[in-house]
């Protein structure tokens, strides 16, 4: 396999080249030798190892080397381009409470916004400013000259046509901003008016149709910057951008389309003629009935959509009709970040569950239960006694450091330091309120053996054996130092559940029972620790 030497060295993942915590590079590209070359190259067990001409050594997993480039989730490459008929069986939607409580449901909603451009949350409380809570569930509110939020209802002295009862043609919001808000939310508080239905058009689909049907017009709209302008008594905003934005590879990446806010182009006549011909054609495509998805927002519905992709619209309604939406803006980068973290947490939980179902079926250090049975019993005991979530998790996961075959080392007389090892693994996903008791649960055993004679006498045969391998009971100075440590009480609590969780055949819930609790701890939304 032939690869660029500069690329390989720039992507070295060793601690000398990248910060272990942030993953950020610790060098500048100009600091690498200009004559960098491979001195030695070996490949074994799925790892490519390279010794560089300057003496640096790098290791690369073969699977990483052969992985393809990740698609840019902001371009058409990563989108589902749609027309109205694609949603004949229903819109992408979820119940607000389920979205709040279930990380999988939240990920599905955010994925729909990222891929299809929108999702609808049902049952959002019809309370003033509730739309801000929806935005903050995945990102940050983008404050504008309209404030944190804006009310879409008929106003006596409107500064924007949105605040009237007139029909609004398909458009994107705020094209006169730089940067434009990339996510918009509209929360329906009341909709008793005749008319006032909502509409969406996939601007990427419309742009793709323009490219297929009239490539020259598509090229014009990606090339000519359009002035977008907004003015009122206290604001003057202006941005010049093409109607259709493409990336360096020609992929559609954004649409700005708002006839109400389009300023005056000052171009040669030939360019103006070409622009207006393309503009008319593109506008006509966005108005094709097949592309227009129309639906009615009911009180409690909150529409979340991509404002640099989807055009939204509204039918006219009676001026005295009661129709009140509250809206706000957010951004796609925060939404994408939240979705990526939710997926990463789900993958971590899947990996833990696979450990329990795979290696966890193995014998647990000479006891009458498997490793998984032991850990599930410990978690169930903690839960049954009303322990806070972080201690239930610590009890459930306390022996994760035995996985990978290190438990057999302990039984052969070599301390595998499974407490610190397990804590280090779990630290990728959990905070110190969970990892602390895991790290110290072996020390807690040694401590209890020192301060409670009956505890030592009650150890199982296997646990008594491993106590000797792990250093035996603490002396008085060690015990005093341990008792003074923050989190010692939590570690002792986990240790006591650990000791009781060795009953053959005891009924325990499956790992899936604990997933919501673990997911909440990963997100920092479960009960806090007392450390």
C-alpha positions as CSV (number, residue, x, y, z in Angstrom):
1,X,0.0,0.0,0.0
2,X,1.5,3.3,-1.1
3,X,0.9,6.3,1.2
4,X,2.2,9.8,1.6
5,X,5.0,10.0,4.1
6,X,3.9,13.5,5.2
7,X,0.3,12.3,5.6
8,X,1.4,9.3,7.7
9,X,3.6,11.4,10.0
10,X,1.0,14.2,10.3
11,X,-1.5,11.6,11.5
12,X,0.8,9.8,14.1
13,X,-1.3,9.2,17.2
14,X,1.4,8.6,19.8
15,X,1.5,10.7,23.0
16,X,4.5,12.7,21.7
17,X,2.4,13.8,18.7
18,X,-1.1,14.2,20.1
19,X,-2.4,15.2,23.5
20,X,-3.9,12.0,25.0
21,X,-6.9,13.8,26.4
22,X,-8.0,16.2,23.6
23,X,-6.4,14.4,20.6
24,X,-5.0,17.7,19.4
25,X,-1.6,17.8,17.7
26,X,1.4,18.8,19.7
27,X,3.5,20.0,16.7
28,X,3.2,22.3,13.8
29,X,3.6,21.0,10.2
30,X,6.7,23.2,9.5
31,X,8.4,21.4,12.5
32,X,8.5,18.1,10.6
33,X,11.7,17.5,8.6
34,X,11.4,18.5,5.0
35,X,13.3,15.4,3.9
36,X,11.2,13.0,6.1
37,X,11.4,9.4,4.9
38,X,10.6,5.9,6.1
39,X,13.7,4.2,7.6
40,X,12.0,0.9,8.6
41,X,8.6,-0.5,8.0
42,X,7.0,-3.6,9.6
43,X,3.4,-4.9,9.6
44,X,2.1,-7.5,12.0
45,X,-1.1,-8.3,13.9
46,X,-3.0,-5.6,12.1
47,X,-0.5,-2.8,13.0
48,X,1.8,-0.9,10.7
49,X,4.9,0.3,12.5
50,X,7.2,2.8,11.0
51,X,10.6,4.1,12.1
52,X,11.1,7.5,10.6
53,X,14.4,9.0,9.3
54,X,14.5,11.4,12.3
55,X,14.2,8.5,14.8
56,X,10.5,8.9,15.6
57,X,8.4,5.7,15.7
58,X,4.7,5.6,14.7
59,X,2.1,2.8,14.9
60,X,-1.1,2.7,12.8
61,X,-3.9,0.2,12.9
62,X,-4.5,-1.4,9.5
63,X,-8.2,-0.8,9.8
64,X,-7.7,2.9,10.3
65,X,-5.4,3.1,7.3
66,X,-7.9,1.5,5.0
67,X,-10.9,3.4,6.3
68,X,-12.6,5.7,3.8
69,X,-13.1,9.4,4.2
70,X,-16.1,10.4,6.3
71,X,-18.7,12.3,4.3
72,X,-19.2,16.0,5.1
73,X,-22.6,15.9,6.8
74,X,-23.3,19.5,5.7
75,X,-23.3,18.6,1.9
76,X,-25.7,16.8,-0.3
77,X,-23.5,13.7,-0.1
78,X,-24.8,13.0,3.4
79,X,-28.4,14.0,2.9
80,X,-31.6,12.3,1.9
81,X,-33.0,14.5,-0.9
82,X,-36.7,14.3,-0.8
83,X,-40.0,15.3,-2.3
84,X,-43.4,15.5,-0.6
85,X,-44.5,11.9,-1.5
86,X,-41.6,10.5,0.4
87,X,-43.5,11.3,3.6
88,X,-46.8,9.9,2.6
89,X,-46.7,7.5,5.6
90,X,-45.8,10.2,8.1
91,X,-43.3,12.9,9.1
92,X,-40.1,12.2,11.1
93,X,-41.5,12.9,14.6
94,X,-41.3,12.0,18.2
95,X,-43.0,12.6,21.5
96,X,-41.3,15.4,23.5
97,X,-41.1,13.3,26.7
98,X,-39.6,10.3,24.9
99,X,-37.1,12.6,23.2
100,X,-36.1,14.1,26.6
101,X,-35.9,10.8,28.4
102,X,-34.5,8.3,25.8
103,X,-31.1,9.0,24.3
104,X,-31.9,6.7,21.3
105,X,-35.1,8.7,20.6
106,X,-33.2,12.0,20.8
107,X,-30.5,10.7,18.5
108,X,-33.1,9.6,16.0
109,X,-34.7,13.0,16.0
110,X,-31.4,14.8,15.5
111,X,-30.4,12.4,12.8
112,X,-33.6,13.2,11.0
113,X,-32.8,16.9,11.1
114,X,-29.3,16.2,9.9
115,X,-30.3,13.8,7.1
116,X,-33.8,14.9,6.0
117,X,-33.5,18.5,7.1
118,X,-36.3,18.5,9.7
119,X,-38.2,16.7,12.5
120,X,-41.3,17.4,14.4
121,X,-41.6,17.1,18.2
122,X,-45.1,16.5,19.5
123,X,-46.5,17.3,22.9
124,X,-44.0,20.1,23.8
125,X,-45.7,22.1,26.6
126,X,-47.5,25.2,25.3
127,X,-45.7,27.5,27.7
128,X,-44.1,30.8,26.9
129,X,-40.4,30.5,26.0
130,X,-40.5,26.7,25.9
131,X,-39.0,26.8,22.4
132,X,-35.7,27.8,24.1
133,X,-35.7,24.6,26.1
134,X,-36.1,22.6,22.9
135,X,-33.1,24.4,21.3
136,X,-31.0,23.9,24.4
137,X,-31.7,20.2,24.4
138,X,-29.2,19.9,21.5
139,X,-27.3,23.1,21.3
140,X,-27.3,26.8,22.0
141,X,-29.8,29.6,21.2
142,X,-28.5,32.0,18.5
143,X,-29.7,35.5,19.7
144,X,-30.4,38.0,17.0
145,X,-31.9,41.5,16.7
146,X,-35.3,39.8,17.3
147,X,-34.0,38.6,20.7
148,X,-33.6,35.1,22.1
149,X,-36.9,34.3,20.5
150,X,-39.6,35.8,18.3
151,X,-43.4,35.6,18.2
152,X,-44.9,34.8,14.9
153,X,-48.4,36.3,15.0
154,X,-50.2,39.3,13.6
155,X,-48.7,42.5,14.9
156,X,-50.2,46.0,14.4
157,X,-46.9,47.5,13.2
158,X,-44.9,44.6,11.7
159,X,-41.2,44.9,10.8
160,X,-41.4,41.6,8.9
161,X,-44.0,40.0,6.6
162,X,-43.8,37.0,8.9
163,X,-45.7,39.0,11.5
164,X,-48.7,39.5,9.2
165,X,-51.5,37.1,8.1
166,X,-50.3,37.1,4.5
167,X,-49.1,34.0,2.7
168,X,-45.3,33.5,2.8
169,X,-43.7,31.8,-0.2
170,X,-40.9,29.2,0.3
171,X,-37.8,30.9,1.7
172,X,-34.9,30.5,4.1
173,X,-34.6,32.9,7.0
174,X,-32.0,35.6,7.7
175,X,-30.0,35.3,4.4
176,X,-28.7,38.8,5.2
177,X,-26.7,37.5,8.2
178,X,-23.1,36.4,8.1
179,X,-23.1,33.7,9.3
180,X,-26.7,32.8,8.8
181,X,-28.4,30.8,11.6
182,X,-28.4,27.2,10.4
183,X,-31.2,25.8,12.5
184,X,-34.7,27.2,13.0
185,X,-37.3,26.1,15.5
186,X,-41.0,27.0,15.4
187,X,-43.2,26.0,18.4
188,X,-47.0,26.2,18.0
189,X,-48.7,27.7,21.0
190,X,-52.1,28.3,19.3
191,X,-53.5,27.6,15.9
192,X,-57.2,28.2,15.7
193,X,-57.1,30.3,12.5
194,X,-58.6,29.3,9.1
195,X,-55.5,28.7,7.0
196,X,-52.0,29.2,8.2
197,X,-50.7,25.8,7.2
198,X,-47.0,25.2,7.2
199,X,-44.9,24.0,4.2
200,X,-41.4,22.8,3.6
201,X,-39.4,22.4,0.4
202,X,-36.0,20.5,0.2
203,X,-33.8,23.2,-1.3
204,X,-31.0,20.7,-1.9
205,X,-33.5,18.6,-4.0
206,X,-34.6,21.7,-5.9
207,X,-30.9,22.7,-6.5
208,X,-30.1,19.2,-7.7
209,X,-33.0,19.3,-10.1
210,X,-31.8,22.6,-11.4
211,X,-28.3,21.2,-11.9
212,X,-29.7,18.2,-13.8
213,X,-32.2,20.2,-15.9
214,X,-30.2,23.4,-16.6
215,X,-26.5,23.0,-15.7
216,X,-25.7,26.5,-17.0
217,X,-28.3,28.1,-14.7
218,X,-27.0,26.1,-11.8
219,X,-23.5,27.4,-12.5
220,X,-24.8,31.0,-12.5
221,X,-26.5,30.7,-9.2
222,X,-23.4,29.1,-7.6
223,X,-21.2,31.9,-9.0
224,X,-23.0,35.2,-8.7
225,X,-23.1,36.7,-5.2
226,X,-26.5,38.2,-4.3
227,X,-26.9,41.1,-1.9
228,X,-29.4,40.3,0.9
229,X,-30.4,43.2,3.1
230,X,-32.6,43.9,6.2
231,X,-33.2,47.3,7.7
232,X,-35.4,48.6,10.5
233,X,-35.2,51.4,12.9
234,X,-32.4,49.8,14.9
235,X,-30.8,47.3,12.5
236,X,-29.0,47.2,9.2
237,X,-27.8,43.8,8.0
238,X,-26.2,42.9,4.7
239,X,-24.5,39.7,3.3
240,X,-23.5,38.9,-0.3
241,X,-23.7,35.2,-1.1
242,X,-24.7,33.0,-4.0
243,X,-28.2,31.5,-3.9
244,X,-26.7,28.1,-4.0
245,X,-23.5,27.3,-2.1
246,X,-21.2,24.5,-3.2
247,X,-18.0,23.2,-1.7
248,X,-14.6,22.8,-3.4
249,X,-15.8,19.5,-5.0
250,X,-19.0,21.0,-6.4
251,X,-21.3,19.4,-3.9
252,X,-24.4,21.5,-2.8
253,X,-23.8,22.7,0.7
254,X,-26.3,25.5,1.3
255,X,-29.2,27.5,-0.1
256,X,-30.1,31.1,0.6
257,X,-33.5,31.9,-1.0
258,X,-35.6,34.9,0.2
259,X,-37.1,37.2,-2.4
260,X,-38.3,39.6,0.3
261,X,-34.7,40.3,1.4
262,X,-32.9,40.3,-2.0
263,X,-31.3,43.6,-2.7
264,X,-30.3,45.2,-5.9
265,X,-27.7,43.5,-8.1
266,X,-25.3,45.8,-9.9
267,X,-23.9,43.8,-12.7
268,X,-23.4,44.1,-16.5
269,X,-26.6,43.5,-18.5
270,X,-25.6,40.2,-19.8
271,X,-24.8,38.9,-16.3
272,X,-28.1,40.2,-15.0
273,X,-30.0,38.5,-17.8
274,X,-28.3,35.2,-17.1
275,X,-28.9,35.6,-13.4
276,X,-32.6,36.4,-13.7
277,X,-33.2,33.5,-16.1
278,X,-31.6,31.1,-13.6
279,X,-33.3,32.7,-10.7
280,X,-36.8,32.3,-12.3
281,X,-36.1,28.7,-13.2
282,X,-34.9,27.9,-9.7
283,X,-37.9,29.7,-8.1
284,X,-40.3,27.7,-10.4
285,X,-38.7,24.5,-9.3
286,X,-39.2,25.3,-5.6
287,X,-42.9,25.9,-6.3
288,X,-43.5,22.5,-8.0
289,X,-46.4,20.8,-6.1
290,X,-44.4,17.5,-6.0
291,X,-41.7,19.3,-3.9
292,X,-44.0,21.1,-1.4
293,X,-44.7,19.2,1.8
294,X,-47.7,20.9,3.5
295,X,-49.0,20.1,7.1
296,X,-50.7,21.9,9.9
297,X,-48.9,22.6,13.2
298,X,-51.1,21.9,16.3
299,X,-50.6,23.4,19.7
300,X,-47.6,21.6,21.3
301,X,-45.9,20.9,18.0
302,X,-42.3,22.1,17.6
303,X,-40.7,22.0,14.1
304,X,-36.9,21.8,14.0
305,X,-35.4,22.3,10.6
306,X,-32.2,23.1,8.7
307,X,-32.4,26.7,7.7
308,X,-29.6,26.5,5.1
309,X,-31.2,23.7,3.3
310,X,-35.0,23.7,3.7
311,X,-37.3,26.5,2.5
312,X,-40.3,27.0,4.7
313,X,-43.6,28.6,3.8
314,X,-47.0,29.4,5.2
315,X,-50.5,29.8,3.7
316,X,-52.5,32.9,4.3
317,X,-54.9,33.0,7.2
318,X,-57.7,35.2,8.4
319,X,-56.2,38.4,10.0
320,X,-58.4,38.0,13.1
321,X,-57.5,34.2,13.4
322,X,-55.7,33.1,16.5
323,X,-52.4,31.7,15.4
324,X,-49.3,32.1,17.6
325,X,-45.9,30.4,17.1
326,X,-42.7,31.1,19.0
327,X,-39.5,30.7,17.2
328,X,-35.8,30.8,17.8
329,X,-32.5,30.0,16.0
330,X,-29.7,27.6,16.8
331,X,-26.9,26.0,14.7
332,X,-26.1,22.7,13.0
333,X,-22.6,22.4,14.5
334,X,-24.0,22.0,18.0
335,X,-26.7,19.7,16.8
336,X,-24.2,17.5,15.0
337,X,-21.9,17.5,18.1
338,X,-24.8,16.4,20.3
339,X,-25.7,13.6,17.8
340,X,-22.1,12.4,17.6
341,X,-21.8,12.2,21.4
342,X,-25.1,10.4,21.7
343,X,-23.9,7.9,19.1
344,X,-20.5,7.6,20.8
345,X,-22.2,6.8,24.1
346,X,-24.5,4.3,22.5
347,X,-21.5,2.6,21.0
348,X,-19.8,2.5,24.4
349,X,-22.9,1.0,26.0
350,X,-23.0,-1.6,23.2
351,X,-19.3,-2.4,23.8
352,X,-19.9,-2.9,27.5
353,X,-23.0,-5.0,26.9
354,X,-20.9,-7.2,24.5
355,X,-18.3,-7.6,27.2
356,X,-21.0,-8.8,29.6
357,X,-22.5,-11.2,27.1
358,X,-19.1,-12.4,25.8
359,X,-16.2,-12.5,28.3
360,X,-18.6,-12.0,31.1
361,X,-19.9,-15.6,30.7
362,X,-16.5,-16.8,31.9
363,X,-15.8,-18.1,35.4
364,X,-15.4,-15.5,38.0
365,X,-12.1,-16.2,39.9
366,X,-13.1,-19.5,41.3
367,X,-16.5,-18.4,42.5
368,X,-19.8,-20.2,41.7
369,X,-20.9,-17.4,39.4
370,X,-19.7,-16.0,36.1
371,X,-18.1,-12.5,35.9
372,X,-21.3,-11.1,34.4
373,X,-23.5,-12.7,37.0
374,X,-21.3,-11.3,39.7
375,X,-21.3,-7.8,38.4
376,X,-25.1,-7.8,37.6
377,X,-25.8,-9.0,41.1
378,X,-23.7,-6.2,42.5
379,X,-25.5,-3.6,40.5
380,X,-28.9,-5.1,41.4
381,X,-28.0,-5.1,45.1
382,X,-27.0,-1.4,45.0
383,X,-30.1,-0.5,43.2
384,X,-32.3,-2.5,45.6
385,X,-30.8,-0.6,48.5
386,X,-31.6,2.7,46.9
387,X,-28.1,3.7,46.1
388,X,-27.6,6.8,44.0
389,X,-27.1,6.2,40.3
390,X,-23.3,6.7,40.3
391,X,-22.9,3.9,42.9
392,X,-25.3,1.5,41.1
393,X,-23.1,2.1,38.0
394,X,-19.8,1.6,40.0
395,X,-21.2,-1.6,41.5
396,X,-22.3,-2.9,38.1
397,X,-18.9,-2.1,36.4
398,X,-16.5,-2.5,39.3
399,X,-14.7,-5.6,37.8
400,X,-14.5,-4.4,34.2
401,X,-10.7,-4.4,34.7
402,X,-10.7,-8.2,34.8
403,X,-11.9,-8.4,31.2
404,X,-9.3,-9.1,28.5
405,X,-8.0,-12.1,30.3
406,X,-6.3,-10.3,33.2
407,X,-8.5,-12.1,35.8
408,X,-6.6,-15.3,35.2
409,X,-3.3,-13.5,36.0
410,X,-4.7,-12.6,39.4
411,X,-5.5,-16.3,40.1
412,X,-2.0,-17.2,39.1
413,X,-0.6,-14.9,41.7
414,X,0.1,-11.7,39.8
415,X,-1.8,-8.6,40.8
416,X,-3.5,-7.3,37.7
417,X,-4.5,-4.0,39.4
418,X,-7.9,-4.5,37.9
419,X,-9.4,-1.6,39.9
420,X,-7.2,1.2,38.4
421,X,-7.3,-0.7,35.0
422,X,-11.1,-0.7,35.0
423,X,-11.3,2.9,36.1
424,X,-9.0,4.0,33.3
425,X,-11.2,2.2,30.8
426,X,-14.4,3.7,32.2
427,X,-12.9,7.2,32.4
428,X,-13.5,7.4,28.6
429,X,-17.3,7.6,29.3
430,X,-17.9,8.3,33.0
431,X,-16.8,10.9,35.5
432,X,-14.9,10.3,38.8
433,X,-18.1,9.7,40.8
434,X,-18.2,6.3,38.9
435,X,-14.5,5.6,38.3
436,X,-13.4,6.6,41.8
437,X,-15.2,3.7,43.6
438,X,-14.1,1.3,40.9
439,X,-10.5,2.4,41.2
440,X,-10.5,2.0,45.0
441,X,-12.7,-1.1,45.5
442,X,-9.7,-3.4,46.0
443,X,-8.1,-0.9,48.4
444,X,-11.5,-0.9,50.2
445,X,-11.2,-4.6,50.7
446,X,-7.8,-4.3,52.2
447,X,-9.0,-1.5,54.4
448,X,-12.0,-3.5,55.7
449,X,-9.8,-6.4,56.4
450,X,-7.7,-4.1,58.6
451,X,-10.5,-2.4,60.6
452,X,-13.2,-5.2,60.8
453,X,-11.8,-8.5,61.9
454,X,-15.2,-10.2,61.1
455,X,-14.9,-9.0,57.5
456,X,-11.6,-10.8,57.0
457,X,-13.1,-14.0,58.4
458,X,-16.1,-13.8,56.1
459,X,-14.2,-13.6,52.8
460,X,-14.7,-16.4,50.4
461,X,-11.8,-18.8,49.7
462,X,-11.1,-17.2,46.4
463,X,-11.3,-13.6,47.8
464,X,-9.0,-14.5,50.7
465,X,-6.5,-15.9,48.2
466,X,-6.6,-12.7,46.0
467,X,-6.3,-10.6,49.1
468,X,-2.8,-11.9,49.6
469,X,-1.9,-11.3,46.0
470,X,-3.2,-7.7,46.3
471,X,-1.1,-6.8,49.3
472,X,-3.0,-8.2,52.3
473,X,-4.7,-6.1,55.0
474,X,-3.6,-2.5,55.3
475,X,-1.5,-1.5,58.3
476,X,-2.7,1.2,60.6
477,X,-1.1,4.1,58.7
478,X,-2.5,2.9,55.3
479,X,-6.0,2.4,56.8
480,X,-6.0,5.9,58.3
481,X,-4.8,7.4,55.0
482,X,-7.5,5.4,53.0
483,X,-10.3,6.5,55.4
484,X,-9.3,10.2,54.9
485,X,-9.5,9.9,51.1
486,X,-12.4,11.6,49.3
487,X,-14.7,8.9,48.0
488,X,-13.5,6.2,50.5
489,X,-17.1,5.7,51.8
490,X,-18.4,5.1,48.2
491,X,-15.6,2.6,47.6
492,X,-16.5,0.7,50.8
493,X,-20.1,0.6,49.8
494,X,-19.2,-0.9,46.4
495,X,-16.9,-3.4,48.1
496,X,-19.7,-4.6,50.4
497,X,-22.0,-5.2,47.4
498,X,-19.1,-6.9,45.6
499,X,-18.7,-9.4,48.5
500,X,-22.4,-10.3,48.5
501,X,-22.7,-10.7,44.8
502,X,-21.6,-14.3,44.5
503,X,-24.8,-16.3,44.9
504,X,-25.2,-19.0,42.3
505,X,-28.6,-18.8,40.4
506,X,-29.7,-15.5,42.0
507,X,-32.1,-13.7,39.6
508,X,-30.6,-10.5,38.2
509,X,-31.8,-8.0,35.5
510,X,-30.0,-8.1,32.2
511,X,-27.4,-5.4,31.3
512,X,-30.1,-3.6,29.2
513,X,-32.0,-2.8,32.5
514,X,-29.1,-0.5,33.5
515,X,-28.6,1.2,30.1
516,X,-30.8,4.2,30.8
517,X,-29.0,4.8,34.1
518,X,-25.6,4.5,32.5
519,X,-26.6,6.7,29.6
520,X,-27.8,9.4,32.0
521,X,-24.5,9.3,33.9
522,X,-22.6,9.6,30.6
523,X,-24.6,12.7,29.9
524,X,-24.2,14.1,33.3
525,X,-28.0,14.1,33.9
526,X,-28.2,11.4,36.6
527,X,-28.0,12.1,40.4
528,X,-24.7,13.5,41.5
529,X,-22.1,12.0,43.8
530,X,-21.4,12.8,47.4
531,X,-17.6,12.7,47.1
